Amino acid sequence: METAMLLKTATILMGITALGGLMMAFMRFSGSDRPPSWLAMLHGLLAGAGLTLLLYAGFTAGVPGSVWTAVALLVLAALGGIFLNLAYHDKRLPLPKGIIVVHALLAVAGFALLFLAAFR
């Protein structure tokens, strides 16, 4: 598979992931303590799949530097998501809004860089 197709596929996966993230953020900021577990798990699974595809493309086919910056931002966002899941969601505690915002900002910045690299 060529690099451009790998980047576009990863971007689409991350876009679907972002929609799930927006849904979960809307739930939390609308008063719910946490989203349904199935939605959080699907969000993490799709993010992991997209990130894995990006890493595969980077290590096997080579990608521009902006994609590596996007990967770094998305890895930081993933670490924040893992923290939210293990420290709060699994324990059935309300998700802290500040961490959600930082997680989202990192993910949006990474997605924007990835989108620009994939569709230029």
N, C-alpha and C positions, 0 to 999 in steps of 0.2 A: 504494500500500500504506500502511496506517495505521501510525502510530508504534508502537503497542502490538505489532502483529504483527512489525515490524522488530526491536524489542527482544527479543521472545520467540525469534525465529529466530536472532538473534545469540547469545542465551544458550544455545540448544541447540547451536549450532556450537561455542561455547566449552566447553560441557560435554563434548562428544565429544573436543575438543582436550585437555581436562583428563584424560580417561581415558587417552589416548595418553601424556600426560606422566607420569601415575602408572606406567604400564607401563615407560616408559623409566627413570624414577627407580628403580623396583624392580630393573631389570636392572643399573643402575650400582651400586646399593648392595648387590647380591647378588654382586658380584665382576667383572662384565663391564666392560671398559674404556669401551665406548660402545654405544649401541643400533644396530640395523640402520639403514642409510641410508634405506631406504624408509619406516621408521616416523618417523624424524626429519623427513623431507621432508613426509610427510603431516601430521604435527603442525604444522609451520610453515605449510603451505598452509591448513589449516583455521583456524588462529589468524589468519592474514592475511585470510581470507575473513570471519570474524566481526568483526574489527576494521574492515575496510572497510565492512561493513554498518552498524556502529555509527556510523562517521564520516558515512556517507551519511544515516542517520537524523538525526544531530545537525545537519548542515548544511542539510538540506532540510525536515525536519519539526519540528525542535526537540525537545529532550529535557531532562529535569530535570538540575539541577546534579550530582546524585549519579552520573548516567551519565557526565558529563564527567570526574568524578573517577575513575570506573572506567576510562574510556578512557585517562587519563593513566597509571594504574597498569599497564594492559595494554600500553601503548606501552613503558613502562620494562621490563616483562617481555619484550616482543618484542626489545628491544635486547639484553637479556641472552641471549636465545636465539640471536640472530644472532651475538653474540660467541662463544658456546659452539660454534656451528657452524663459523664461519670460523677461529677461533683453535685449536680442538681437534679437532672431529669431522672436518673436511675433511683435517686433517693426520694423522689416525689416531692421535691422542694420547688418553690417558685423560682423560675429562671431570672437571674439578675438582668435588668434592662440595660445596664451599662455594658456588660460583657456582650450582650446580644448586638448592641450598636457597634462595638469595636469589631466583632466577628463579621458583621455585615459590611462595614467599611473596607476591611481587608479583602473580603471576597469580591466586592464590587470593583475595587481598584484592580485586582488580579484579573477579573473577568473582562474588564474594559481593555486592558493591555492585550489579553489573549484575543479578544474579538478583533481589535485593530490589526494584530499580526495575522490572524487567520483569513480575514476578508479584505485585505489590501490587495 
